[in-house]
Amino acid sequence: MARESGAYEGASRRQPVREPAARTYARALPVVPVRARGLTIEGADGRRYLDCVSGGGTLALGHNHPVVLEAIRAVLDSGAPLHVMDLTTPVEDAFVTELLRTLPLELAGHARVRFCPTGTDPVASAVSLVRAATGRSRVITVADEPFHDGLFPRDGEAGQEPPAGLLLEPVRSEAGVFPAADALVRHLRARTAEQAVPLVVDETGTGVGRTGAYWAFEHSGVTPDVLILAKAIGGSLPLAAVVHHEDLGEPGEPGYSDGAGAAGRPASPPAGEPGASGTGAFRGNQLALAAGAATLAHVREHRLAEHAAALGGRMLTRLRALAAEFACLGDVRGRGLMAGIELTAPDGTPGTPGTAARLAAAVRRECLRRGLIVDVTGPGANVVRLLPPLIVTEEQMSAVLDRLADAVRAVDRHRPDGTAAIRAGHGPR
């Protein structure tokens, strides 16, 4: 342990001078992990932490789940190539088969799967795909509620064409954990269907059971035309894909719908955009495909989406009770095992700029002192986010919420802005 402690001190000292300041997680969470299993991380300093960041939602089964390790070892021991671009392999075939098994028949029966590099590439590929298929360029991103129908042309309206696609996140996690209302999603599906506009759903952070359904779009009962997948589908390793209806495609592909005729434009991506099929050498990595297939199957077979719905509901109930106790806590939002609790000005008034962000940072810091790793998100950096893995138990969730509540109490007693502590509805203590 002394050796690992020395490594911890050395790594912490070297990182700031070797890597850019953009490494926000490293600055906010000064932990050097050396071992991890399930919900637990052990640092080089010997401390143990409950991890409620889960790699930003990447670790659906937590750290080093046995089924994931077994799948990875099987590929390593088989002598199969670890990297073959996107050539067909038994590992890839098994992944696609399992993926299609999780999708509604309406999509799975007519689906095409395109592997992409990770990061923003699957979104760019999906956008490029619908632009190529429709011959139009405007893609609408649903970023607020209520959604304004004025973004769609009215029936018979001249001078405006429908958009090339509509892009929707079922839960805007990075924006502060805002779930889209099911009624809104159904309305958008109806409007896009009326005008033959592809509905693109980004399940990068919500897929594979996290929201209480295997895919978050299932809550509303709709089926998208295009599905963007990443994070959890790789079983902890980098993997991303775009799944789309066969009627959407590229020139020369079977089922390609040429939307260029009426618009008078070539059905191809604008110059400088990636092709709809995705680019980059690291598409469909074999270890990620194996880990992903094992994860998809485990979540399906063990009904972990239902577990996330039940346990997540209890988590949100307790978080709302905590918010009712402390005036510095505002709205609690989420779905399944994806929750955000908003920090506000201490007395419920606007306060000075940055007050809420400082409170959120203080809560995260106090959580870390108590052995709990949480995230802070939102444009104002004032939303504490919880993303526990789907395998979290009731006992572990109780420990998580106990530590979070204790951290909030500590911040409430010693506010970073120097204001008096105020309990909701009870005045200064």
Secondary structure, DSSP 8 states (H G I E B T S, - for coil): -HHHHHHHHHHHHHHHHHS-TT-HHHHH----EEEEEBTEEEETTS-EEEESSHHHHT-TT-BT-HHHHHHHHHHHHHT--S--TT---HHHHHHHHHHHHHS-HHHHTTEEEEEE-STTHHHHHHHHHHHHHHS---EEE--SSS--GGGS--TT-SS----SEEEE-SEETTTT-EE--HHHHHHHHHHHHHTT--EEEE-TTTTTTTTSSSSGGGGGT---SEEEE-GGGGTTS--EEEEEETTS--TTSTT----HHHHTS-SS--TTS--TT--SS-SS-HHHHHHHHHHHHHHHHTTHHHHHHHHHHHHHHHHHHHHHHBTTEEEEEESSS-EEEEE--TTSS--STTHHHHHHHHHHHHHHHTTEE-EEETTTT-EEEE---TT--HHHHHHHHHHHHHHHHHHHHS-TT----EETTTEE-
